[in-house]
Amino acid sequence: MIMKNNINRLTLLLLVLLGGVGFTSCSDDDNDFIELPTIEMPQSEAGPVSIDYREILDAGSYVYDYTIKLDKPAATTLLCDIAVDESMVEAYNAANNTSYKMMPAFVYELQAKNAIVKAGQQESNSLSVKFSSLFGLVEGEEYLLPIVATIDETCVGQFVTDTRSVSYFTISIDGELDYIPGLNMSSYSTDMYRTLSFANDEVVTIEDNTHTFEMLVYPYSWHSGTNYIGTWRGKDTNNNNEVFSGCELRVTGATGASNIGNRQCDLTLANQNITLPANQWVRLTITCDGTKTGQNIEVAYRLYINGEEVASAKPTKRWGPSSSQRFKVGYTLTGIQFGNTSSSMYFDGLISDIRMWKKCLTAEEVKANLRTIASPSSSDLYGYWKLDEGEGNTLKDSSGNGRDLTFPASANIIWNAEFNDLPQDN
């Protein structure tokens, strides 16, 4: 399921507190103090720095660059450490009669944690704060991030005064925040790369070999090897139970261009000047018209990207209507797999909202279900795993069939979420 946060008005307040007036340098004589210039932060006197939240959503992140400036050249080199001090949130609230919460760590990143102002200069090296995911922030809450700069510890205790300079960074959100959660496959470990099967060793027969496989992917990057995303595998019961992939999703090459689908459905995009983008959600849909698979001559598979058909293929194996020729998946076969442990075959990204339909969706139906399924039911789906749990080791089946998929209790499952930039359902 696509998880939404509706936030009518949310203010994120970034408070930057930097050690201020009158730092002194280290000295051979503790009585030989040097009074330093005043340290000034951006708009410390003019008011808050306003950051447009849309820039975070549009680009996936926003970086605010700044420097520390002095009112006169430094008589000696200043060294400052930049760090977050959570304890200052409570102190700020008490002093200002406010009720800010500490900004969650996943929202911000200090990309520069040291500041240097060289002797004779009036400005430090470049510093920056990166704002990224706003997922999980609560409607109506206000969040505070205190960032403190302190003189290098070798000079602690040699301040002339203890004055601080303050800057405020604000983000006001007056729209809807819509994030899609999912499994993070970026760590190609045995914990994440698993063959998951149904409870009680259930084997599912795909009636008439007709089905549709869909999933959302959010690639952070493509590498030059095979980017193995996942597969729904079965066996050919008319050919010594040979295991094959009903739908296998893999992307070959750093451009995200070739070989989406393999084995049973070989759908190649490289020769069509079509690539899969990085850093955005993409809906991949593979439909199978099982009524045509027996002829081995007509198109049976079609691949859609965000609702648009981009490739089609004939089946590579003969199927037929008899029970011995049906496509089956389940415990005794191969099941469902995600990711790959190989450094040349891993998928650097998220997967979410996986659906296995009992029919071959039409082009109109594919477009109508890009974001959501209005009323998922067991009569329409073999399984539907929204991957919206956000925690734990079980992927719940929302189709009503009870086909949950469970990782071992010892597995280190990684969850994440990215902003929903999918096209609207038609």
C-alpha positions as CSV (number, residue, x, y, z in Angstrom):
1,M,0.0,0.0,0.0
2,I,1.1,3.5,-0.6
3,M,1.5,5.2,2.7
4,K,0.4,8.9,2.9
5,N,1.1,11.7,5.3
6,N,-1.2,14.6,4.9
7,I,0.4,17.6,6.4
8,N,-1.5,20.9,6.1
9,R,1.0,23.0,8.0
10,L,4.3,21.7,9.2
11,T,7.2,23.9,10.2
12,L,10.6,22.4,10.4
13,L,12.9,24.8,12.4
14,L,16.6,24.3,12.1
15,L,18.4,26.2,14.9
16,V,22.1,26.6,14.3
17,L,24.0,27.6,17.4
18,L,27.6,28.5,16.9
19,G,30.1,29.4,19.5
20,G,30.2,33.1,19.2
21,V,31.8,36.3,20.4
22,G,35.3,36.1,21.7
23,F,36.8,32.7,21.2
24,T,40.5,32.8,22.1
25,S,43.3,30.8,20.6
26,C,45.5,28.4,22.5
27,S,48.5,30.1,24.0
28,D,51.7,29.1,25.7
29,D,50.8,31.4,28.5
30,D,47.3,30.8,29.9
31,N,47.1,34.5,30.9
32,D,47.9,35.6,27.4
33,F,44.4,35.7,26.0
34,I,43.6,36.9,22.4
35,E,40.1,38.3,21.9
36,L,38.7,37.0,18.6
37,P,36.3,38.6,16.2
38,T,32.5,38.0,16.5
39,I,31.3,34.9,14.7
40,E,28.2,35.4,12.6
41,M,25.9,32.9,11.0
42,P,23.6,33.4,7.9
43,Q,20.9,35.9,8.7
44,S,21.6,35.6,12.4
45,E,20.2,39.1,12.9
46,A,17.7,39.3,10.0
47,G,15.6,36.3,10.9
48,P,15.0,32.7,9.7
49,V,16.3,31.3,6.5
50,S,13.3,29.9,4.6
51,I,13.7,26.6,2.7
52,D,11.0,25.6,0.2
53,Y,10.0,22.0,1.0
54,R,9.1,21.5,-2.7
55,E,12.8,21.6,-3.5
56,I,13.3,18.6,-1.2
57,L,10.5,16.7,-2.8
58,D,11.4,17.5,-6.5
59,A,15.0,16.6,-6.2
60,G,14.8,14.1,-3.4
61,S,17.0,16.3,-1.2
62,Y,18.0,19.9,-0.7
63,V,21.5,21.1,0.5
64,Y,21.9,24.4,2.2
65,D,25.4,25.7,2.0
66,Y,26.8,28.4,4.4
67,T,30.0,29.7,6.0
68,I,30.9,31.2,9.3
69,K,31.9,34.9,8.9
70,L,33.9,37.2,11.2
71,D,33.4,40.9,11.6
72,K,37.2,41.3,11.3
73,P,40.1,39.2,10.2
74,A,41.1,36.4,12.6
75,A,44.2,37.1,14.5
76,T,44.8,33.3,14.8
77,T,43.4,30.2,13.1
78,L,40.0,29.1,14.5
79,L,39.1,25.4,14.6
80,C,35.5,24.5,15.4
81,D,33.7,21.2,15.6
82,I,30.1,21.0,14.3
83,A,27.7,18.6,15.9
84,V,24.0,18.1,16.8
85,D,23.1,18.6,20.5
86,E,19.7,17.0,21.2
87,S,19.6,18.3,24.8
88,M,19.3,21.9,23.5
89,V,15.7,21.2,22.2
90,E,14.4,21.0,25.7
91,A,16.3,24.0,26.8
92,Y,15.1,26.0,23.8
93,N,11.5,25.0,24.5
94,A,11.8,26.1,28.2
95,A,13.3,29.4,27.3
96,N,10.8,30.3,24.6
97,N,7.6,28.6,25.7
98,T,7.5,26.3,22.7
99,S,6.9,22.6,22.1
100,Y,9.3,21.6,19.4
101,K,10.3,18.0,18.9
102,M,13.8,16.9,18.0
103,M,14.1,16.6,14.2
104,P,14.4,12.9,13.2
105,A,17.9,11.9,12.1
106,F,16.7,10.7,8.7
107,V,15.6,14.2,7.8
108,Y,19.0,15.9,8.0
109,E,22.7,15.3,7.5
110,L,25.7,17.5,8.4
111,Q,27.8,17.2,5.4
112,A,30.6,19.3,6.8
113,K,31.4,18.7,10.5
114,N,34.4,21.0,10.9
115,A,34.9,24.7,10.4
116,I,38.2,26.5,9.9
117,V,38.9,30.2,9.7
118,K,42.5,30.7,8.9
119,A,44.5,33.5,10.4
120,G,44.1,36.8,8.5
121,Q,40.8,35.7,7.0
122,Q,37.1,36.5,7.8
123,E,35.3,33.4,6.4
124,S,35.4,29.7,7.1
125,N,35.5,26.8,4.8
126,S,32.2,25.8,3.2
127,L,29.6,24.1,5.5
128,S,26.3,22.4,4.6
129,V,23.2,20.8,5.9
130,K,21.4,18.3,3.7
131,F,17.6,17.8,4.0
132,S,16.2,14.6,2.5
133,S,13.3,12.4,3.4
134,L,10.3,14.0,5.2
135,F,8.6,10.6,5.5
136,G,7.2,9.9,9.0
137,L,6.8,13.5,10.2
138,V,3.5,14.0,12.0
139,E,0.9,16.5,10.9
140,G,0.9,19.6,13.0
141,E,4.1,18.9,14.8
142,E,7.1,21.3,14.7
143,Y,10.7,20.0,14.7
144,L,13.9,21.5,16.0
145,L,17.5,20.7,15.1
146,P,20.2,22.3,17.2
147,I,23.6,22.4,15.6
148,V,26.5,23.5,17.8
149,A,30.0,24.7,16.8
150,T,32.6,24.4,19.6
151,I,36.2,25.5,19.6
152,D,38.7,22.7,19.3
153,E,39.0,20.8,22.6
154,T,42.7,21.7,22.9
155,C,41.5,25.3,23.6
156,V,38.6,24.5,25.9
157,G,38.5,26.7,29.0
158,Q,40.2,29.7,27.3
159,F,37.1,31.7,26.3
160,V,37.0,35.4,26.9
161,T,33.1,35.3,26.8
162,D,30.5,32.6,26.1
163,T,28.2,34.3,23.7
164,R,26.5,32.3,20.9
165,S,25.2,33.3,17.5
166,V,21.9,31.8,16.3
167,S,20.4,31.2,12.9
168,Y,17.0,29.7,12.2
169,F,16.1,27.6,9.2
170,T,12.3,27.0,8.6
171,I,10.3,24.8,6.3
172,S,6.6,25.3,6.0
173,I,4.6,22.5,4.4
174,D,1.1,23.4,3.2
175,G,0.6,20.5,0.8
176,E,0.3,16.7,0.9
177,L,3.3,14.5,1.6
178,D,2.9,11.1,-0.1
179,Y,5.6,8.5,0.5
180,I,5.9,4.9,-0.7
181,P,7.6,2.6,1.8
182,G,9.4,-0.6,0.7
183,L,12.3,-3.0,1.2
184,N,15.8,-1.6,0.7
185,M,17.7,-4.1,-1.4
186,S,20.9,-2.0,-1.6
187,S,22.8,-4.2,0.8
188,Y,23.3,-7.4,-1.2
189,S,23.4,-9.8,1.7
190,T,22.0,-13.2,2.3
191,D,19.5,-11.6,4.8
192,M,17.7,-9.8,1.9
193,Y,18.3,-12.3,-0.9
194,R,16.0,-15.1,0.0
195,T,13.6,-17.6,-1.7
196,L,10.3,-17.0,0.1
197,S,7.6,-19.6,0.0
198,F,4.0,-19.8,1.2
199,A,2.9,-21.3,4.5
200,N,2.1,-25.0,4.8
201,D,4.2,-25.7,1.6
202,E,1.3,-24.4,-0.6
203,V,1.7,-24.7,-4.3
204,V,-0.3,-22.3,-6.5
205,T,-1.5,-23.2,-10.0
206,I,-1.8,-20.3,-12.4
207,E,-5.1,-21.2,-14.2
208,D,-4.8,-21.2,-18.0
209,N,-1.3,-19.8,-17.5
210,T,-2.8,-16.4,-17.5
211,H,-1.4,-13.8,-15.0
212,T,0.0,-10.3,-14.5
213,F,3.0,-9.6,-12.4
214,E,3.6,-6.0,-11.1
215,M,5.9,-4.3,-8.7
216,L,7.3,-0.8,-7.9
217,V,11.0,-0.2,-8.0
218,Y,13.0,2.8,-6.9
219,P,16.6,2.5,-8.3
220,Y,19.2,4.6,-6.5
221,S,21.6,3.7,-9.3
222,W,22.3,1.2,-12.0
223,H,25.7,-0.7,-12.0
224,S,27.4,-2.2,-15.1
225,G,26.5,-5.8,-14.2
226,T,23.1,-7.4,-13.9
227,N,20.7,-5.5,-11.6
228,Y,18.6,-8.4,-10.4
229,I,15.3,-7.1,-8.9
230,G,13.2,-10.2,-8.3
231,T,11.3,-13.1,-9.8
232,W,8.2,-15.3,-9.5
233,R,9.3,-18.7,-10.4
234,G,7.6,-21.9,-11.3
235,K,8.3,-25.2,-13.2
236,D,7.3,-26.8,-16.5
237,T,5.5,-29.9,-15.4
238,N,5.6,-31.2,-19.0
239,N,9.4,-31.0,-19.2
240,N,10.9,-32.9,-16.3
241,N,9.7,-30.2,-13.9
242,E,12.2,-27.8,-15.3
243,V,12.4,-24.6,-13.2
244,F,11.8,-21.4,-15.1
245,S,10.8,-17.9,-14.4
246,G,7.2,-16.8,-15.0
247,C,8.3,-13.3,-14.5
248,E,11.9,-12.4,-13.8
249,L,12.9,-8.7,-13.5
250,R,16.5,-7.9,-14.2
251,V,18.2,-4.9,-15.8
252,T,21.5,-5.2,-17.4
253,G,23.9,-2.3,-17.6
254,A,24.6,1.0,-15.9
255,T,22.1,2.9,-18.1
256,G,19.1,0.9,-16.9
257,A,18.4,-0.1,-20.5
258,S,18.5,-3.8,-21.5
259,N,17.0,-7.1,-20.6
260,I,14.0,-6.4,-18.4
261,G,12.7,-9.9,-18.1
262,N,14.5,-13.1,-18.8
263,R,14.0,-16.8,-19.3
264,Q,10.3,-17.3,-19.8
265,C,9.7,-13.7,-20.8
266,D,12.6,-12.1,-22.6
267,L,11.7,-8.5,-23.1
268,T,14.6,-6.3,-24.2
269,L,14.6,-2.5,-24.2
270,A,18.1,-1.8,-25.2
271,N,17.3,-1.5,-28.9
272,Q,14.3,0.7,-28.4
273,N,16.2,3.7,-26.8
274,I,14.3,3.1,-23.6
275,T,15.9,3.3,-20.2
276,L,14.7,3.1,-16.7
277,P,15.4,6.3,-14.7
278,A,17.1,6.4,-11.3
279,N,15.9,8.2,-8.2
280,Q,12.2,7.9,-8.9
281,W,9.5,5.3,-8.5
282,V,8.7,3.1,-11.6
283,R,5.8,0.7,-12.0
284,L,6.9,-2.4,-13.9
285,T,4.0,-4.6,-15.2
286,I,4.4,-7.8,-17.1
287,T,1.2,-9.4,-18.5
288,C,0.9,-12.9,-19.8
289,D,-2.0,-14.0,-22.1
290,G,-1.9,-17.7,-21.3
291,T,-4.4,-18.6,-24.0
292,K,-1.7,-18.0,-26.6
293,T,1.2,-19.7,-25.0
294,G,0.5,-23.1,-26.5
295,Q,1.2,-21.9,-30.1
296,N,4.6,-20.6,-29.3
297,I,4.2,-18.2,-32.2
298,E,2.1,-15.3,-31.0
299,V,2.9,-12.5,-28.6
300,A,2.1,-13.7,-25.0
301,Y,4.0,-11.2,-22.8
302,R,3.9,-7.5,-22.7
303,L,5.9,-5.1,-20.6
304,Y,4.6,-1.8,-19.3
305,I,6.5,1.0,-17.7
306,N,4.3,3.4,-15.7
307,G,1.3,2.2,-17.7
308,E,2.9,2.5,-21.2
309,E,3.6,-0.6,-23.2
310,V,7.2,-0.7,-24.3
311,A,8.0,-4.3,-25.3
312,S,6.4,-7.6,-26.1
313,A,7.7,-11.1,-26.6
314,K,6.7,-14.6,-27.7
315,P,7.0,-17.4,-25.1
316,T,10.3,-19.3,-25.1
317,K,8.7,-22.5,-23.9
318,R,5.6,-24.3,-25.0
319,W,2.7,-24.2,-22.6
320,G,-0.7,-25.8,-22.9
321,P,-4.1,-26.1,-21.3
322,S,-3.5,-29.5,-19.7
323,S,-2.7,-29.9,-16.0
324,S,0.7,-31.1,-16.8
325,Q,1.6,-28.0,-18.7
326,R,0.4,-25.3,-16.3
327,F,2.6,-22.8,-14.7
328,K,2.9,-23.4,-10.9
329,V,4.7,-21.6,-8.1
330,G,5.2,-22.6,-4.5
331,Y,7.2,-24.3,-1.8
332,T,8.3,-27.4,-3.8
333,L,9.3,-25.3,-6.8
334,T,11.3,-22.1,-6.4
335,G,9.0,-19.5,-5.0
336,I,9.6,-15.7,-4.9
337,Q,13.0,-14.2,-4.8
338,F,14.3,-10.6,-4.2
339,G,17.7,-9.2,-4.9
340,N,21.0,-11.0,-5.3
341,T,24.0,-11.5,-3.0
342,S,26.5,-11.2,-5.8
343,S,28.4,-7.9,-6.1
344,S,27.8,-8.0,-9.9
345,M,24.1,-8.8,-9.7
346,Y,22.6,-6.8,-6.8
347,F,19.9,-4.2,-7.1
348,D,20.7,-0.8,-5.5
349,G,17.2,0.4,-4.7
350,L,13.8,-0.2,-3.1
351,I,11.0,-2.6,-4.1
352,S,7.4,-2.2,-3.1
353,D,3.7,-3.0,-3.9
354,I,4.1,-6.4,-5.5
355,R,1.0,-7.8,-7.2
356,M,0.2,-11.2,-8.8
357,W,-3.1,-11.0,-10.7
358,K,-5.2,-14.0,-11.9
359,K,-5.7,-12.4,-15.3
360,C,-3.9,-10.7,-18.1
361,L,-4.6,-7.0,-17.4
362,T,-5.6,-4.9,-20.4
363,A,-3.7,-1.7,-21.2
364,E,-6.5,0.3,-19.7
365,E,-6.5,-1.8,-16.5
366,V,-2.7,-1.3,-16.1
367,K,-3.0,2.4,-16.3
368,A,-6.0,2.4,-13.9
369,N,-3.9,0.7,-11.2
370,L,-0.6,2.5,-11.3
371,R,-0.8,3.8,-7.7
372,T,-3.5,1.9,-6.0
373,I,-6.0,-1.0,-6.3
374,A,-9.4,0.3,-5.2
375,S,-10.7,-3.0,-3.8
376,P,-8.1,-5.8,-3.8
377,S,-9.8,-9.3,-3.4
378,S,-8.9,-12.9,-3.5
379,S,-11.0,-13.4,-6.6
380,D,-8.7,-11.1,-8.6
381,L,-5.3,-11.7,-7.1
382,Y,-3.1,-14.7,-6.3
383,G,-1.2,-12.4,-3.9
384,Y,-0.7,-8.7,-3.1
385,W,2.2,-7.6,-1.0
386,K,2.2,-3.9,-0.3
387,L,5.5,-3.9,1.6
388,D,4.2,-1.1,3.8
389,E,5.0,-2.7,7.1
390,G,8.1,-0.5,7.7
391,E,9.3,-3.0,10.3
392,G,9.5,-6.7,11.1
393,N,10.2,-9.7,8.9
394,T,6.8,-10.6,7.5
395,L,5.4,-9.3,4.2
396,K,1.6,-9.3,4.6
397,D,-0.6,-10.6,1.8
398,S,-3.4,-8.1,1.2
399,S,-5.3,-10.1,-1.4
400,G,-7.3,-12.1,1.2
401,N,-5.6,-15.3,0.3
402,G,-3.4,-15.4,3.4
403,R,-0.1,-15.9,1.4
404,D,2.2,-14.0,3.7
405,L,5.9,-14.1,3.0
406,T,8.2,-14.3,6.0
407,F,12.0,-13.8,6.3
408,P,13.8,-15.8,9.0
409,A,13.6,-14.1,12.4
410,S,17.4,-13.6,12.4
411,A,17.4,-11.7,9.1
412,N,18.3,-8.0,9.2
413,I,15.5,-6.6,7.1
414,I,16.1,-3.0,5.9
415,W,13.1,-0.7,5.3
416,N,13.0,2.7,3.7
417,A,10.6,5.1,1.9
418,E,10.8,7.6,-1.0
419,F,8.4,10.3,-2.2
420,N,5.6,9.2,-4.5
421,D,6.3,10.7,-7.9
422,L,4.3,8.1,-9.9
423,P,1.8,9.4,-12.6
424,Q,-1.8,9.6,-11.4
425,D,-4.1,6.6,-12.1
426,N,-6.1,7.0,-15.3
